[in-house]
Amino acid sequence: VITTAGLINVLEMSGKKAEDLKVVVIGAGASGIACASMYKRLGVKNITMLDSKGVIHSGRDDLNKQKQMFAFDTEDRTLEDAMKGADMVLGLSGADLIDPEWVKTMSDTSPIIFACANPNPEIKPPLAKEARPDVIIGTGRSDYPNQVNNVLGFPQIFRGALDVRATKITENMKMAASRALASLAKETVPDSVKKAHGRETMEFGTEYIIPSPFDRRVLVYVASAVAQAAVEDGVARIKEFDIDAYREKLQHLAEHLDGKR
């Protein structure tokens, strides 16, 4: 949900189209499969996934059914191979796996890296930016811009789902959460959030494509979007749903929580 929000915003900033992207996913566990599936739903067609044995390709006979969904005919075998011409790399694996030299071979415009291994990412932002000053990078750490933090998604997704008594979390509900986060990143950042990060300026751009976890408005944006999507998908057991009243209720809750900070 969170990296999809960042991708949505970078697509808007760069003018690229999802169907034209080459995306590389390092790590074929539950997170990697889930993220890649959301990218597909967004329209991405070219996804190269790697596990501990290298690129997942159609010539391998050791793949489970989840990995098989991402196997295709390619000559790429290593991460270095896969990163050539890549528009985006998502790291969900381990520290220091990305060589700065490989970053130089990525797409000519607006390459994106989400290096989410914690506490040490696949590549640290200073190294990536030294190799490619135009790279847009996020990590799981709070001491770098564009933090990919799970609290941006999961509490609010469940809040919205529970408040309309949804029977399940649908793909549309997850995508609604991503689009809500992408939208919030374009709003003026409150002074309290800037203070929490120790930054004087925070505004939509390459250093701010994902909202801050300290922004209480995340609750309003994401929970309301998820609740509305649940109603539209027919999985909400509350049939008469007033979205405006619900947003107002969430706003009061967000203000109450903000006052306790």
N, C-alpha and C positions, 0 to 999 in steps of 0.2 A: 504493500500500500504506500509506504513512505517513499521508496525509491521510484515508484511509478509516478508519484506526485512531482518529484524532481524532474523526471524525464518529460512529463507533460509540459513543464515550464521551460525546459531547455529547447524542446521542439518549437515552442512559440517564439523563444528568443532567437533561435538560429534560422527559422524558416524551413527546417528539415521536415520530412514526412516520415511517420513511423514505419510505413511499408518499405522505405528505402534504407533503413538503418541496418548496420551489422552490429549485433550485440554479442558480447562474450560474457558468459557466466562461469566464474570459477567456484566450483563446489556444486555437487549434484545431490545434496541432501534435501530435507524437507523445505528449507528456506529457499534454496536455489530453484527447486522445481516450482514452488509457489510463485516466486517472483517472475520466473520465465513465463509461466502460464499467464500472469497478468500482462506481461509485455505483449504476448500473443494476442490477448484480448484487446489491447490498445491498438493493434495493427501491425506489430513487428513480425516480420516473416523470417528473417535471417538471424537465427540464434545458435551460436556455437557454445556448447556446454562442456566443461571439463570436470573429471573426477580425479581421484588420486593416480589413475593410470594414464591420464592425458585426455585428449579430445574424445568425446563420445561421437563415434562415427558408425556408419552402417556396416562396416566390415568387422566390427567386434561381436563376439558371441558370448560375452559375459555380462550383458546388460539386463537389468530387471525391467519390468514393464513401464515403470515411470521414466527410466532413462531412455528406453526405446522410443518414447514419444519425441525425443530431441535428437535422435540419431539420423544423420543424413550423409550423403556421399560427399566427402571432402578429402583433400590431400593434407589438410592441416592435422598435425599430430601433437604439437606442443603449444603451450601458452604463447610462446614467442611467435609461432606461426599464426595463431588465431588472432593476435592483436594487430597484425598488419592490416591497415585500412579500417579497423574497428571504430565505430562511432561511439560506442559505450562499452565499458567493462564494469561488471559487478563482481566484487570479491566477497565471498562468504566462506573463506577457507582458512588461511593462516598468514602469519607475519612475513613481510618482505618477499613475497612471491613475485612481485612485478619489478622487473629491472627497468630503471629509468630510460635505458636505450630503447626498450620496446615501446615506451610511451611516445617516443619521437616518430614511430611508424604508424601511429593511429591516424584517423581521418584528418584531412587537411583543415577542416573547420569545426570548431566547438566540440572537441572530444570530451567525453564525460567518463569519470571514474568514480564509482562508489566503492571505497575500500573499507569494508565493514568488519573485518576481523578485529577483535578486541583482546587485550588492550593495545596491541600493536597491529596496525592495518597492513594490508598487502603492500602498500607503498605510502610513505608519509607525504602529505601535501607539499612541503617545501621541495622535496626531491622531484615530485611530479611536475611542479611548476618550473623548476630549474630546467627540466628537460623540455617542457612544452609550456611556455608562459600563458598560452591561451586555454589550457586545460581547465575544465570545471570539475572540481573534486569535492566529495563529501566522505566523511568517515563516521564511525560510531562514537567518536570522542567529542567531548564538550569543549576542548581547548582549540578546536579548529572550526572554521565556518561549515555550514551545511551538515549539521549533525543528524545522522540517521538514528533516531531514538525511537524504540518501540512504543514509548508512552504517547507518542503522537497519534498512534492508531488504536491499539487494542482497548484501552479503557473506554474511549469514546465510541468505538464501534459497538461494544457490548452495551454501553449506556443507551444508545439509540435503538438497538435491537430489543433490549429488555423493556424499554418504555412503551413500545408498541406490541410487546409480547410476541415477537417474531418466533416462528417455529424453527428457523434455521438462518444461517448467514449465506446469502446468495452472492454470486459473482458481481451482480449489479450493485449490491450493497457495498462491497469492497471497492469497486471502481468509483462509486459515489464518494467514498471516504477519500480516495486519492485526489479526485477533482476538487473536493472541498479544501484539502490541504494546499493544493496548487493555487487555488483562488486566494486563500488567506495570506500566502507568501507575498502577494502583490499589495496588500493593505499596509497602511502606515504602521510602523512598529511602535508600540507604547514605550514611553521613557523607562517604565519599570522593567521591561524586558531588556532594553539596552543596558541598563544598570546591572542586571543579573549577569550579563555576559561581559561586563567591563568594556563595552564598546560605545563610542560616541555616536557613530552612525551605523544604521542597519536599514537597508532598503533593497527592494527587489533587484536582483542582478546576479552576476556569476558567483558572488560571495553570499548570496541569500536566495536560494531557490527552494528551500524548505523552511517552513515556519519554525520558530523556536519552541522547544518543549515548555518554556516558561510562559508562553503566551496562553492565557486562560481562554482566549477566544477559540482555541482549538476545540474545546468542548462544544461550543455553540455550533461551529461550522460542521464538524464531523458528525456529531451525534444527530443533528437535525437532518443532514444529508442521508445518513444511513437509515434513519427512521422513515423518511419520505420514500426512499428506494424500497424498503420493506413493504410499505403500503402499496406501492406501484407494482411490485412483484407478486402481490397477493399472499405473502407469507405472514403478514401482521394479523393478529387475532383481534386487535382493536380496529374496528371498521370505520368509525367516525373520528378522523384525525385532523386536527386544526394545526397546520404547520406553523402559522404565525404565532399562535398561542404557545406552542411548544418551544419555539425559538425564544420567546420572551421569558418563559420559565427557565430555560437554560442560561439565558443572559443574567438573570437574577442570581442563579447558582454560581456562575462564573465570577460575578462581582463579589459575592459573599466569600468565595474562596480567595479571590485576589486581596480582599481586605484582611484576610488572616495571614497573608504571606509575611 
